[in-house]
């Protein structure tokens, strides 16, 4: 079950559940789905980061690159 706007807390809770139930998963590589239908999958290569996401422009500015905007999200890839 998924909510339209997932939070960092929800993601961490789910990942903790997965790790508790499947400790061997802690050493598996990460992949992400490009869209909600799972039409394309790719490996995760980058660390998560704080920043500003403009949904209208579909642009993300990393806090470390431009701290003039309010932090409103965590980018996970």
BELQUIUR-V830983 format. One record per residue. N is the residue number from 0. RES is the residue in one letter. PHI is phi as a letter, one per 40 degrees, with the letter a starting at -180 (NA if undefined). PSI is psi in whole degrees, -180 to 180 (* if undefined). OMEGA is omega in whole degrees, 0 to 359 (999 if undefined). Layout:
BEGIN
n->N res->RES phi->PHI psi->PSI omega->OMEGA
n->N res->RES phi->PHI psi->PSI omega->OMEGA
END
This chain:
BEGIN
n->0 res->X phi->NA psi->130 omega->187
n->1 res->X phi->b psi->138 omega->175
n->2 res->X phi->c psi->154 omega->183
n->3 res->X phi->c psi->-31 omega->180
n->4 res->X phi->b psi->87 omega->181
n->5 res->X phi->c psi->141 omega->178
n->6 res->X phi->b psi->163 omega->177
n->7 res->X phi->d psi->-41 omega->179
n->8 res->X phi->d psi->-45 omega->180
n->9 res->X phi->c psi->-42 omega->179
n->10 res->X phi->c psi->-46 omega->180
n->11 res->X phi->c psi->-43 omega->178
n->12 res->X phi->c psi->-44 omega->180
n->13 res->X phi->c psi->-43 omega->178
n->14 res->X phi->c psi->-38 omega->176
n->15 res->X phi->c psi->-41 omega->177
n->16 res->X phi->c psi->-46 omega->179
n->17 res->X phi->c psi->-44 omega->182
n->18 res->X phi->c psi->-40 omega->179
n->19 res->X phi->c psi->-42 omega->182
n->20 res->X phi->c psi->-26 omega->184
n->21 res->X phi->a psi->72 omega->185
n->22 res->X phi->d psi->-26 omega->179
n->23 res->X phi->c psi->-20 omega->180
n->24 res->X phi->c psi->-18 omega->181
n->25 res->X phi->c psi->-23 omega->181
n->26 res->X phi->b psi->8 omega->179
n->27 res->X phi->c psi->150 omega->176
n->28 res->X phi->c psi->156 omega->179
n->29 res->X phi->c psi->143 omega->172
n->30 res->X phi->b psi->158 omega->176
n->31 res->X phi->b psi->155 omega->176
n->32 res->X phi->c psi->136 omega->182
n->33 res->X phi->c psi->-31 omega->178
n->34 res->X phi->b psi->173 omega->186
n->35 res->X phi->c psi->-13 omega->178
n->36 res->X phi->c psi->-3 omega->179
n->37 res->X phi->g psi->36 omega->181
n->38 res->X phi->c psi->-15 omega->182
n->39 res->X phi->a psi->134 omega->180
n->40 res->X phi->b psi->143 omega->180
n->41 res->X phi->a psi->157 omega->177
n->42 res->X phi->c psi->152 omega->175
n->43 res->X phi->c psi->124 omega->181
n->44 res->X phi->b psi->-20 omega->188
n->45 res->X phi->b psi->154 omega->175
n->46 res->X phi->c psi->154 omega->175
n->47 res->X phi->c psi->153 omega->180
n->48 res->X phi->a psi->154 omega->177
n->49 res->X phi->c psi->148 omega->177
n->50 res->X phi->a psi->-163 omega->181
n->51 res->X phi->b psi->129 omega->178
n->52 res->X phi->b psi->123 omega->175
n->53 res->X phi->c psi->105 omega->185
n->54 res->X phi->c psi->-35 omega->180
n->55 res->X phi->c psi->-44 omega->180
n->56 res->X phi->c psi->-13 omega->186
n->57 res->X phi->f psi->47 omega->179
n->58 res->X phi->b psi->142 omega->176
n->59 res->X phi->b psi->129 omega->174
n->60 res->X phi->b psi->119 omega->179
n->61 res->X phi->c psi->138 omega->180
n->62 res->X phi->d psi->-37 omega->182
n->63 res->X phi->c psi->-25 omega->179
n->64 res->X phi->c psi->-35 omega->182
n->65 res->X phi->a psi->102 omega->181
n->66 res->X phi->c psi->18 omega->180
n->67 res->X phi->c psi->-16 omega->181
n->68 res->X phi->b psi->153 omega->179
n->69 res->X phi->c psi->134 omega->175
n->70 res->X phi->c psi->124 omega->181
n->71 res->X phi->b psi->7 omega->180
n->72 res->X phi->a psi->170 omega->172
n->73 res->X phi->b psi->122 omega->178
n->74 res->X phi->c psi->127 omega->184
n->75 res->X phi->b psi->-4 omega->173
n->76 res->X phi->a psi->* omega->999
END
